[in-house]
Amino acid sequence: MSLTHPVAGPGSAGSELKVRILDRTARVAVIGVGYVGLPLAVEKAKVGFTVVGIDENPNRVHSLNAGISYIGDVKGEELSSLVTGKKLRATSDFQVLGSTDVAIICVPTPLTINRDPDVSFIANVTDKIALYLHPGQLVVLESTTYPGTTEEVILPRLEATGLKVGREFFLAHSPERVDPGNKRYTTKNTSKVVGGVTPACLDMAVTFYQQTIVDVVPVSSARVAEMVKVFENTYRAVNIALVNEVALLCDRMGINVWEMLDAAFTKPFGIQPFYPGPGVGGHCIPIDPFYLTWKAREYDFSTRFIELAGEINLRMPYFVVEKIARALGEHGKPVRGAQILVLGVAYKKDVADERESPALKVMELLAKEGAAVRYYDPLVPQVKPHGFVKAPLSSVPLTGDLLAASDAVVIATDHSCFDYREIVRCARLVVDTRNATKFVAEGREKIALL
């Protein structure tokens, strides 16, 4: 695809913006400085752009301005250096958009209670951008969403200002590809897909991202870029659902699913490793496929395969509770009244993030069955009130006495910091949903695998 489309004539706002991007004097606003926005803001500031993070969370604003990182993938010393050097700051005041050249939207896109897309954060932020939109400004949506959001939700609000897209302002979608905790692939070296509303918008957005990203991948439209992200996460959701369903079948057949998978994945071609677990969690896999199924209905299209995968993954916490009940029963103990300790409530290994974590659903179901449930997670010291958590729930100190006093210890998240040999040694019963005890030799009779 050619990236030589003319942005505008000499002396135009577009030409001036491109010059500022290329010499990195452009002023950048990142709206939403969470797990996506903060690493992005840091990368832009590191190469010379002056960046302001806009966030309505006062704690984030305060921490960023103090040079204190609250995101695991951002080094504190790096953030502090950028803040001290006046290349990065934060505010809750959207008026700064009036003096910025680039505005990047990194806000949440959750689901409603009925699993329909909630793009209200995007719409609200766009309305605020529109108040300060000016000629020569680039707006990019990075939030994951359904194909069509950029053109159907953002574009009309911005063009209502009277400015013309592709000539006076530029609009694109470039989906975030953040993998929290991944030490190999970061914001800088993860390929960046970019789709513009017009060829000039694409040219401007590609130029901007090329300043900090190793490999920028242009596509023909914002809709294609939006589809790329939801497909990527749907691909993972479907394959996880497949291996989860196989785990359910192996349980019924008396086959160790972990042994079977280890053998299957020795094949050097034609197969990619995916592993079962207590469910899916995080900001992407439990949510993004439902964005696609929702949009598909607009075209009278039923995404049966995707919806089935969602059903299987949603079923897994229930299966885990069944497994716990079975294991307790073999020890002559009912679930009701049982003392159960859950190890790990983060949705992913070695990540301090419990969003959509299946561990929380497992805890909820156990509590409904009458069990006394506690948890230990050094990365998530407290779970905020939501769902069955009516008040803040705190991690308990992990001791040998606590392990020994628990009727069942459930490994829900396989953090590297856990001493699995000691856990098995002290516990009466361990229900391992992640095969974290794979290399524990002694006490295997105490272990019930998923």
N, C-alpha and C positions, 0 to 999 in steps of 0.2 A: 504494500500500500504506500503510495507516495505521501510524503509529509511536506511537500513543497507548495501546498496551496497558499495563495496570497492571503494574508490576514486582513489587510486593508491597505489603502494607499499610503505613500510617504507622508510622514507627519501626523498620521492618524493616531487615535488613542491606542489602537491595537499595536501599531508599530512601536510606540513608546513603551507599552507594557512588555513587549518581547525583549526590548533592549534592557529593561530593568531586571527581567528574569535572567537573561544571559549574563549580565554583569553582577547579578545577585544583590542588587540594591532594592529589589521589590520587597515590600512589607507584607508579611504573611500573617493571616489570622487562622488559627485552628479552633474550630468551635466544638467543644467537647474534648477535654484533655484527660481521657481515661486510658484504657489499655491500648486503644488504637491511636488516639490523638496525641498523647504525650510522647511516645516513641517517634511519631511522625514529626512533631514540633521540634524535638531534639535533633533529628537528622537534618532538618531544614536549617536550623540555627548553626549547626556544626560547619556547614559549608559557607556561611556568611550572611544568610538571610536574617533580617530582623523579624522575630516571630512574637506574636502575642497569643496566648491561649485564652479563650473565652469559655467560662464555665460558671453555671449558676450555683455550683456547690462551693460554699465559702471555704470549706476545709481544703479542697483541692487548690483553690486560688492561694490560700495562705501557705500551704506546703510548697507549691511551685515557686512562689516569690521568695521563700526562705531557702530555696535550693535543696529541699528535702524530697527525695523520690518516694512515691507511694505506689509505684508500679515495678514489679520485680524485674522486668526486662530493661529498665532504665537505671544506669549506675548513678548513685548519689553524687559522686565527685564530678562526673561529667555534667550533670544537671546544674550543680552548684557553680561550676566554672562558667557555664553559659549565662546563668543569671547574673553572676558577678560582672561578667563582661558586657552586660546589657544587650545581649543578643536574644534573650528569652525572658518573658514576663507573663503574668496572668492577670485577668480582670474579670469581673462579672458585668461590665458595662459594654453593651453592644455598640455604643457610639464610636468606639475605636474603628469600626468597620468603615467609617467615612474617610479614614486616612490610610486604608490598607489596599493593596493591589490584588491580593489573592485571598479568597475565603474558602476554607476547606471544612466541610460538614462531617463530623464524626460523632453523631448522636445515636442513642439507642433506637432500635427498631424491634420492640417486643411484639408479642401476640396478645390479643384480647383473651378474655376468659373462654371465649368460644373458638379460640385458635384462628382468628382472623388477623390479618396484618394491622398493626397500629403504627401509622406513619405520622401521628400527631406531633412527635418531636421534630421531624423533618419539616412539616408544614409550619410549625410555630417559629422555628429558626429561620426558615425562608422568609417569612413575613418580616422578621427583624432585619434580615439582610436587605430586603427590598426598601426599607426605610432609608438606608444609607448607600444603596447601589448607585454607582457613578460610572461614567464612561471610562473604559480602560481597566475593567475589573474582571478577574477570572473567578468563577464559582465552581467548586468541585464537590460532588457528593461522594463520600467514601462509605457511608453506612450501607450495610447489606439490606437489600430490599427486592421487591418483585420487579420484573421487567416492565418498564414504562413509567416508573416513579419519577425519574428526572424530567421527562417531558410532560407528564400528566399532572404532577404535583408542584414541582419547582418552577418550570418554565413559565406557566401562565401567571404566577405570582410576580415573577421578576419582569416579565414583559408588560405587566399592568402599570409599570412605572413610566412607560413610553419609550424606554430604551430598546434597541433592536439586538436580538441575539446574533452572534457571529460578526457583528459590525461594531457595536458600542460596548457590549459586554459578552463574555464567553462562558459557556456552561458545559460541563462534562461530568461523566461518572467514572470513577476509578475505584473499584471495590477493594476494601482492605483485605489483606491476606495475613493477618497477624496470627501467629501460633504461640501463645504464651508459654514461656519456659523453654522454647526451642533455642538451643545455643548455636546451632549451625546456621539456621535460616532466620534472618532478622529483617527489619523494615528495609534496610539498605540492599541486601542481596537476594531478596525475594522478587521474582518477576512481577512487574506492575502492569496490569491490563488497563487501558484507557480508551474510552469511547466518548466522542463529542457529539453535541446536538447538531453541529454543522462542521464541515471540513475545517473552517477557520478555528472553531472551538477545539477540535481535535489537535490541530497544529499547536495551539497555545498550551493546552494541557500537557501534551507530550513534551514540549520544550521545558515546561516547568518541572516535570518529574524526572527528566533526564539529568537534571542538576544534582540529584541525590541518589537515584536508583540505578543499579548496575544494568538491568535489562528492562526496558519499557516496551510493552507489546500493544501496538495500536489496533483497534478494531473499528468496524465501519459505523457504529452507532452506540449511543448510550445504552440502548435496549440490549444490544449484544453483550456489552460489558456487565450489565446487571444480571443477565442470564448466566454468564460465566460463573459468577460467584455462587448463585443458588444451585447451579449444576454441580459444582465442586463439592459442596457440602451435602447435596442429595446423594451423590455418588458414595460418599463415606457413610451416610446414614443407611443406604440400601445394603452395602456390604457388611456393615456392622449388624444389621438386622438379619442378614443371611447367617452369619456365624452365631448370632444369638439363638436363632431358631434351631440350628444344628446342635447347639449346646443343650437346648430343651430336649431334643430327640435323643442325644447321647445320654442324658440323665435318665430318660425312660428306658433306654436299652442297656444301661449299666456299663457304658463306655466312658472312659476318662477322656473328655473332650480336649484337654490340654495336651495329653500325650498324642492324641490323633493329630491335632493341629501342628505340633512340633514336627511330626513326621511329614505331614502334607507340605509344609513350607520348606522342606529340603529340596523340593523340585526347583530347578534354577530358571524356569520359564513358565509363562502361562498362568501364574498365580501370584497374588500379592497378599502379604500377611495382614489379617484383621483378627482381632481377638474378642471373645465375649466378655461380658461384665454385668454389673447390676443395672445397667441402663445407659442412656446417653445424657451428657450434660454440657454446660458451657453456653457460650453466646451464639453458637452457629448451628450445630447438628440438630438439637431438639427443636429449632425454630425455622431455619431457612427452608426446609422442604415444604413446610406448610404455607409459606409465601407463594411457592410455585403452584401448589395444588389449588390455592385460592384464586390465583390469577387464571389458571387453566379453565376454571368454570365459566369465566367470561367468554371463552371461545367454545363452549359446549363440549369440553374435553375432560374426560375423567382420567385422572392419574392414579389408576388402581394400584400399580406396582409401588409407587411412592407412598401411597396411603397405607398399604399393607405393611411396608417397612416401618412406618411410624407406629402402627398398632403393635407390632412385635417388640419394638424398642420400649414402648410405654408399658408393655407387659412385664418386663424384666424385674423391676423392683418387687412386684407381686410374687414372682417366682422365687426371688431371694428370700422373701419372708416365709414362703412355703418350705424352702430348704432349711431355714433356721428352725422352723417348727418341727420338721422331720428329725433334724439332728438333736434338738432338745428332747423330743419324744424318745429317741433311742437311749437317752440318759435318764428317762423317767421323769422329765420335767415339762410341764405345759408352758406355753408362751405367756399366758396370763400369770402375772406375778413374778415372771423371770427377770433377773437382773442382767441387762444386756449392755455391753460396751461396744460402741461403734468406733473403729479406728479409721480416721480420715473422712472428712465431709466435703473436701474440695472436689470439684468435678473431674480433676485430672491430677495425675501424679506430679508432685513437686511444684504445684501452682497454688497460690493463695487466693483462690476464687471459688466460691461455692454456688455461683449462679446456675440454676437448673440442675444442680447436682442430684443424681439418683440416690445418693446416700441420704439426703433429706427426706425423700419419698419413702425409703425403707424405714427410717426412723418414725415417720408419721404412721405408717401402717402397723409397725410394731406397737406403738403407743396406743393405737386404736384397739389392738388385740389385748391390751391390758398389761403389757410389759413395762418395766421401769427402764427407760433408755437414757444413757449418758454417752457422751462422745469425747474423743481426744483427737485433736488436730493442731499441731504446733504452728501451722501456717494459717489457720482460721481460728483465732482465739475466741471469737464470738460470732454467733449467727444472729442476724437481725430479725426482728419479728416479721413473720410472713407465714401464710398458710397455717400449719398446725403450731408454729412457734408463736405463742401469744405474747411472750416477753423475751427480751434478749437471752439467748442460751449460750452459756460459756463452756469452753473446753475444760475438762477436769484434768488434774495432774495424773500422769501415767505412772503407776507404781506397781511393784510386784504384788502387793496386797490387793490392789484394785483388780488386777488381772485374775488373781486367784479367787476373789470373791464374786466374780461375774459368772453367771450361769453360761453365758456364751459371749465370745469376743468375735465381732464381725469385722473383717478387713474389707472396707468399702472402697478405700483409696490407697494405693500401694506406694506411699511416700518412701523415698530412699532412706530417710532418717530413721525409719522404724527398725528396731532390732528384732527380726522375725524369729530368730532362734530363741531369744529370751521370752518373747511373747508366747510362743508355743510351750516353752518349758514351764512358765508360770500358770498358763490358762488351763481350765478344765476342758473347754471345747472351743475350737476355732473354726469359724465358717469363713472360708477364704474365697471371695468373689473375683479375685484378680490373679490367682496362682502366684501370689507373692511369696508363699512358703515353698516354692519349687525346690529350693536348695536346702531346706531344713530336713535333716536326716532323722533326728531323734524326736519321738513323740508324734509320729505321723498318724497314729491311731486316734489322736485327738482332733485331727483336721478333717473337715468336710469341705470338699471343693465344689465350686459352682457346677 
